Amino acid sequence: MFNSIFAEGPGAALLPRPDESTVVIAPPASGLGYWAGAPSAALGDDGIYLAYRLRRPIGAGRGYAIAVARSADGVHFETLCTIGRDEVGAESLERPELVRDRSGRWRLYLSCATPGTKHWRIELLEAAHPAEFDVAKRVVVIPGDAKTGVKDPVIQLNGSWQLWACCHPLADPAEADQMVTEYATSSDGLDWTWHGTALSGRPGHWDARGTRISAVWQQGDSVVAFYDGRASVAENYEERTGIATGSGPASLMALGTDPAAESPYAGKGLRYLDFVELPGGGRRLYYEMTRPDGAHELRTELRRY
């Protein structure tokens, strides 16, 4: 459901409108805990490439695989490779980030849960083509530490490499679902310099428990970010989409007192919004949305303007 309050504001043209969307990837099964989503989209010479996460319920596999696929039309995808959690020594996999660098090579950043802990780390695979990622050649680029789990990277090449990453506090396991988004830069996309918190939750609001940036649109000195937020631990896994703005990438302010977009179904989860610029103009949106049976599916929308 699109919140009409945001219809004329920053980023309005990129907000999801589920009634105009098409299912791209269905969940692996029906019911609660089965998801297809957490997409990362990138443009190639021969179409749109998409990395996304597949999940089963806790106790049945959690985030068990990352798939990388290609589509000529942005809707119908052919799987190129699949990376399983066991291949990278992870208890679960979350949102990947697919990036094409200036030389035309491809990078896949993986969000990996350390088994038996609440800790997350980010690993990197590189290849000449997305069908050629080799898990044997992966490297850890953002290890996190004893105090912080780091995952769900959003990366852009804008002069330097820019990173927005979801960070979770680990001191108290009962509080580890909380999240803020931290900002970092790099000259090579490998070694990162952190610049502090770009976006955090607002006490008393719908996003009080945490904020996770999923996509960033930069135009001159203006920055518009789309983020996932939740009010409480009970809303974990059912985050909704919000908008934040700022005059730079390192410090953003959330807009409005309500979510900008949510699912029309019970749970209301609509999260991990991403988009890709199209060569002929316009953009294609991808996001994860809760459906009536509680499963999550990956949807897309075409925006031409």
Helices and strands as residue ranges (DSSP letters): G 4-6, G 12-14, G 18-20, E 22-25, E 35-44, E 47-55, E 63-71, E 78-84, G 85-88, E 97-100, E 106-113, E 120-127, G 130-132, G 135-137, E 139-142, E 148-157, E 161-169, G 173-175, E 180-186, E 193-199, E 210-219, E 222-230, G 233-235, E 240-246, E 253-254, E 270-277, E 283-290, E 296-303
